[in-house]
């Protein structure tokens, strides 16, 4: 059984009571991380049967065990995204806000890497508005930005742009966004089961440091949210310093009010300040805190184009960037060899430029010269692991 710092155990007990604290500690110490995926509604789901639906996500499902996603061509094709079920609750709150918005809604996902909340938001915005939205995904850390860019490209929505900017850059441009999603860096208590380093690095001092950094981030980006707009605040941690006390600080110091988004689904707790706490042991997943706040002030029309102002990169999706070419369906082995970057022999395929498909989903292109095919799959997206001989 994992041993937790006394300060962490006491914090849980003080915040949620001894019984809930014991349940959470047992889940963190003895449980195993859950596995969940969220389908891309633009494409048919690959495993729609025999999965457990996630109540707060229309396209989210729990898996009984973790497969090797790297060896599934549909994963690389953007048919689904692997995301913690608790983290999907942010998308649930966003959908509640979209019911009150008109086409043209502008959303900033401020701390977006690796891209789970971005792709969830993109799916919801597209289902609600078609092309009538703008979603800008930002990640200030360059290595994490590369992951975000790759995942957004794989998801394949042309109304999603990616940038790498400090939050202050957005604030300096004034009110440009209707909604800001701020899944801010935190002390990572929701990573304890997945990453032993998160537990080893936890301390009350780390919590205090993260809380101060969160306030700096929120202060810097606050001017970018229009008056009357909504901040969707989230962390993957459980302590009040980074959650409820931050909500109170935002309301008192920045000028906002908590927005009640309705009753919590079964197992999700409502916190004293009006947030939602998803705790391991009470719900599937690794844990999440989320709340919606509405900025004070009178609504005004938004100026400018965020994509242009921040020079957003709109990564071309693998499917929509392909040149016109005949399609050729391949089996799983061939698909994985292609995604690995290997040279292929496809004697039955047409000569010249060919678009390879797997289960009807476009993967990328090769140039078939007869004796072999030149693999045109982008090098930065290729599978790096060795593909097993037996699949």
C-alpha positions in Angstrom: 0.0 0.0 0.0 1.3 3.5 -0.9 2.1 5.7 2.0 1.0 9.3 1.6 2.3 12.4 3.4 0.4 13.1 6.6 -0.3 16.7 5.4 -2.0 15.3 2.3 -4.1 12.9 4.2 -5.1 15.6 6.7 -6.0 17.9 3.9 -8.3 15.4 2.4 -10.0 14.8 5.7 -10.4 18.5 6.4 -11.8 19.2 3.0 -14.1 16.2 2.5 -14.5 14.5 5.8 -12.8 11.3 7.2 -14.9 8.8 5.3 -14.5 10.3 1.9 -10.8 10.9 2.6 -10.4 7.2 3.5 -12.1 6.2 0.3 -9.8 8.4 -1.8 -6.7 7.2 -0.1 -7.7 3.6 -0.6 -8.3 4.2 -4.3 -5.0 6.0 -4.7 -3.0 3.5 -2.7 -4.6 0.2 -3.9 -6.5 1.0 -7.1 -5.2 1.0 -10.6 -5.6 3.9 -13.1 -8.7 3.7 -15.2 -8.5 3.7 -19.0 -11.0 5.7 -21.1 -11.3 7.0 -24.6 -13.4 9.7 -26.3 -14.6 9.2 -29.9 -14.2 11.7 -32.6 -17.9 12.2 -33.6 -16.8 13.1 -37.1 -15.8 9.4 -37.7 -17.4 6.1 -36.8 -16.4 4.7 -33.4 -14.0 1.8 -33.5 -15.2 -0.1 -30.4 -18.7 1.2 -29.9 -19.9 -2.1 -28.4 -19.1 -3.6 -25.0 -17.8 -0.4 -23.4 -19.1 1.4 -20.3 -20.4 4.9 -21.2 -19.2 7.9 -19.1 -22.2 9.7 -17.9 -20.9 13.2 -18.4 -19.4 12.6 -21.9 -21.6 11.6 -24.9 -18.6 10.2 -26.7 -16.6 8.9 -23.7 -16.2 5.3 -22.7 -14.3 3.3 -20.1 -12.2 0.4 -21.2 -11.9 -2.8 -19.1 -8.1 -2.8 -19.7 -5.5 -0.7 -21.5 -4.7 -1.9 -25.0 -1.6 -0.9 -26.9 -3.0 2.2 -28.6 0.2 2.6 -30.6 -0.7 -0.6 -32.5 -4.2 0.7 -33.5 -4.1 2.6 -36.8 -7.5 4.2 -35.9 -5.8 5.9 -33.0 -3.3 7.5 -35.3 -6.0 8.4 -37.7 -7.8 10.6 -35.1 -10.8 8.4 -34.7 -10.6 8.7 -30.9 -8.5 10.3 -28.1 -7.3 8.7 -25.0 -8.4 10.9 -22.1 -9.0 10.4 -18.4 -12.7 10.2 -17.7 -12.6 12.8 -14.9 -11.0 15.3 -17.3 -13.9 14.9 -19.6 -16.1 16.7 -17.1 -14.7 20.0 -18.3 -16.2 19.3 -21.6 -19.6 18.6 -19.9 -19.5 22.1 -18.3 -18.5 23.7 -21.7 -21.5 22.1 -23.4 -23.7 23.6 -20.8 -22.4 27.1 -21.7 -22.7 26.5 -25.5 -26.5 26.2 -25.1 -26.5 29.9 -24.2 -24.2 31.1 -27.0 -24.6 32.0 -30.6 -22.5 31.0 -33.6 -19.2 32.8 -33.8 -18.2 31.9 -30.2 -14.5 32.3 -29.5 -12.8 30.0 -27.1 -9.3 30.1 -25.7 -7.9 26.9 -24.2 -5.1 28.5 -22.3 -3.0 25.6 -20.9 -4.0 23.1 -23.6 -1.3 20.4 -23.9 -1.5 17.6 -24.5 -4.8 18.3 -26.2 -7.6 16.3 -24.4 -9.7 19.3 -23.5 -9.0 21.0 -26.8 -10.2 18.1 -28.9 -13.2 17.6 -26.6 -14.1 21.3 -27.0 -13.6 21.1 -30.7 -16.0 18.2 -31.0 -18.7 20.0 -29.0 -18.2 23.3 -30.8 -18.5 21.7 -34.2 -21.6 19.7 -33.2 -23.2 22.9 -32.0 -22.1 25.5 -34.6 -20.6 23.7 -37.6 -17.8 26.0 -38.9 -19.2 28.9 -36.9 -16.6 29.0 -34.1 -13.0 29.8 -33.3 -10.9 27.6 -30.9 -7.4 28.7 -30.1 -5.3 26.2 -28.2 -2.2 27.5 -26.4 0.7 25.9 -24.7 3.6 28.1 -23.4 6.1 25.2 -22.9 7.7 24.4 -26.3 8.1 20.6 -25.8 4.5 20.3 -24.7 3.4 22.5 -27.6 4.8 20.0 -30.1 2.6 17.3 -28.5 -0.4 19.6 -28.6 0.2 20.5 -32.3 0.5 16.9 -33.2 -2.7 15.9 -31.4 -4.7 18.8 -32.9 -3.5 17.9 -36.3 -4.5 14.3 -35.8 -8.0 15.3 -34.6 -8.4 17.2 -37.8 -10.6 20.3 -37.2 -9.7 23.3 -39.4 -11.3 25.7 -36.9 -8.8 24.9 -34.2 -5.5 26.9 -34.2 -2.5 26.3 -32.0 0.0 28.9 -30.6 2.7 29.1 -27.9 2.3 32.3 -26.0 2.6 33.5 -22.4 -0.8 34.2 -20.9 0.1 37.9 -20.6 0.3 38.2 -24.4 -3.5 37.4 -24.6 -4.3 39.8 -21.9 -2.4 42.6 -23.6 -4.7 42.4 -26.6 -7.9 43.0 -24.6 -11.2 41.2 -24.6 -11.1 38.8 -27.6 -12.8 35.6 -26.2 -16.2 34.5 -25.0 -14.9 31.6 -23.1 -11.5 30.8 -21.6 -10.7 27.3 -20.5 -7.9 27.4 -17.9 -6.8 24.0 -16.8 -4.0 25.5 -14.9 -0.7 23.8 -13.8 -1.2 22.4 -10.4 0.4 20.1 -7.7 -0.8 17.1 -9.6 -2.6 15.1 -6.9 -4.6 13.6 -9.7 -1.4 12.1 -11.1 -0.5 10.1 -8.0 -1.5 6.7 -9.5 0.0 7.3 -12.9 3.2 9.1 -12.0 5.2 8.3 -8.8 7.1 11.5 -9.3 4.0 13.5 -8.6 3.6 11.9 -5.2 7.4 12.2 -4.5 7.3 16.0 -5.3 4.2 16.8 -3.4 4.4 19.0 -0.3 2.5 21.9 1.3 5.1 24.2 -0.2 4.5 22.8 -3.7 0.8 23.5 -3.2 1.5 27.1 -2.1 3.8 27.6 -5.1 1.2 26.3 -7.6 -1.5 28.4 -6.1 0.6 31.5 -6.5 1.4 30.6 -10.1 -2.2 30.0 -10.9 -3.1 33.5 -9.7 -0.4 35.0 -11.8 -1.7 33.1 -14.9 -5.3 34.1 -14.2 -4.4 37.7 -13.6 -2.5 37.9 -16.9 -5.2 36.3 -19.1 -8.2 38.0 -17.4 -8.3 41.0 -19.7 -8.6 38.7 -22.7 -12.0 37.5 -21.5 -14.8 39.8 -22.5 -17.1 41.2 -19.8 -20.0 38.7 -19.4 -17.8 35.9 -20.7 -17.0 32.7 -18.9 -13.9 31.3 -17.3 -13.9 27.5 -17.1 -11.4 26.9 -14.3 -10.0 23.4 -13.8 -7.2 21.5 -12.0 -6.3 17.8 -11.6 -5.8 18.3 -7.8 -8.0 18.0 -4.7 -6.8 20.6 -2.2 -8.9 23.8 -1.5 -5.9 26.1 -1.9 -5.8 25.4 -5.6 -9.5 25.0 -6.0 -12.2 26.6 -3.8 -9.9 29.3 -2.4 -8.9 30.2 -6.0 -12.6 30.6 -6.9 -13.1 33.0 -4.0 -10.0 34.9 -5.0 -11.1 35.2 -8.6 -14.5 36.5 -7.6 -13.1 39.0 -5.0 -9.9 40.2 -6.8 -10.7 39.9 -10.6 -14.4 40.5 -10.6 -16.6 37.4 -11.3 -19.4 35.3 -10.0 -19.7 31.6 -9.7 -22.1 30.2 -12.4 -24.2 27.3 -11.1 -24.2 24.6 -13.9 -26.8 22.4 -12.2 -26.8 19.2 -10.2 -23.7 17.1 -10.2 -23.9 13.6 -11.7 -23.8 10.7 -9.3 -20.5 10.5 -7.4 -19.4 14.1 -8.1 -19.2 16.4 -5.1 -20.3 20.0 -5.0 -17.8 22.1 -3.0 -18.6 25.0 -0.7 -17.7 27.7 -3.2 -19.7 26.1 -6.0 -17.1 23.9 -7.8 -17.3 20.3 -8.8 -14.9 17.7 -7.3 -14.3 14.4 -9.0 -12.4 12.2 -6.6 -10.8 8.7 -7.2 -12.9 6.1 -5.4 -16.1 8.1 -5.9 -16.0 8.2 -9.7 -13.9 6.5 -12.3 -10.8 8.4 -13.3 -7.9 10.0 -11.6 -9.6 13.1 -10.3 -10.5 16.6 -11.4 -11.8 19.9 -10.1 -13.8 22.3 -12.3 -16.0 25.4 -12.0 -17.5 28.1 -14.2 -17.2 31.8 -13.4 -18.8 34.7 -15.2 -16.8 37.9 -15.6 -18.5 41.0 -14.3 -19.3 43.9 -16.7 -21.4 44.7 -19.7 -21.1 42.6 -22.9 -19.6 44.2 -25.9 -18.8 43.1 -29.5 -15.4 41.4 -29.9 -12.9 43.0 -32.2 -10.3 41.3 -34.4 -9.5 37.8 -35.4 -7.6 35.7 -32.8 -6.0 33.5 -35.4 -4.6 36.5 -37.2 -3.7 38.5 -34.1 -1.7 35.7 -32.5 -0.5 34.2 -35.8 -2.1 30.9 -35.0 -0.9 27.7 -36.8 -3.8 25.7 -38.1 -2.3 22.3 -38.5 -3.5 20.5 -41.6 -5.3 17.3 -40.8 -3.8 14.2 -42.3 -7.1 13.7 -44.3 -7.9 17.3 -45.4 -4.3 18.1 -46.5 -4.0 15.1 -48.9 -3.7 15.7 -52.6 -6.5 14.2 -54.8 -5.5 10.5 -55.4 -7.2 7.1 -55.7 -7.8 5.3 -52.4 -6.5 1.8 -51.5 -7.7 -0.1 -48.5 -4.9 -1.9 -46.5 -4.9 -4.4 -43.6 -3.7 -3.6 -40.1 -0.2 -4.9 -40.7 0.3 -2.8 -43.8 -1.3 0.2 -42.1 1.2 -0.1 -39.2 4.2 -0.5 -41.5 3.1 2.6 -43.3 2.6 4.6 -40.0 6.1 3.3 -39.0 7.6 4.9 -42.1 8.5 1.7 -43.9 8.7 1.3 -47.6 5.8 -0.8 -48.9 5.1 -3.0 -51.9 1.5 -2.7 -53.1 1.4 -4.6 -56.4 -2.4 -4.4 -56.6 -2.6 -0.6 -55.9 -2.7 2.0 -58.7 0.6 3.5 -59.9 1.4 7.0 -58.8 0.1 8.9 -55.8 -2.2 6.7 -53.7 -4.2 7.5 -50.5 -4.1 4.5 -48.1 -7.2 3.8 -46.0 -7.8 1.5 -43.0 -11.3 0.5 -42.2 -12.4 3.4 -44.4 -10.3 6.0 -42.6 -7.6 7.8 -44.6 -4.1 7.4 -43.2 -1.9 9.2 -45.6 -0.3 8.8 -49.0 2.4 6.8 -50.8 3.8 7.1 -54.3 3.6 3.7 -55.9 6.3 3.2 -58.5 5.6 -0.4 -59.1 8.4 -2.3 -57.5 7.9 -0.4 -54.2 6.2 2.6 -52.7 7.7 5.8 -51.4 6.3 6.5 -48.0 5.0 10.1 -47.7 3.7 9.9 -44.1 5.2 12.9 -42.2 8.4 11.9 -40.3 7.4 13.7 -37.1 4.2 11.6 -36.8 5.7 8.2 -37.4 5.5 5.3 -34.9 8.9 5.1 -33.2 8.5 1.7 -31.5 9.4 -1.5 -33.4 6.2 -3.2 -34.8 6.0 -6.7 -33.5 6.3 -9.4 -36.1 3.2 -11.2 -34.7 0.2 -9.0 -34.2 
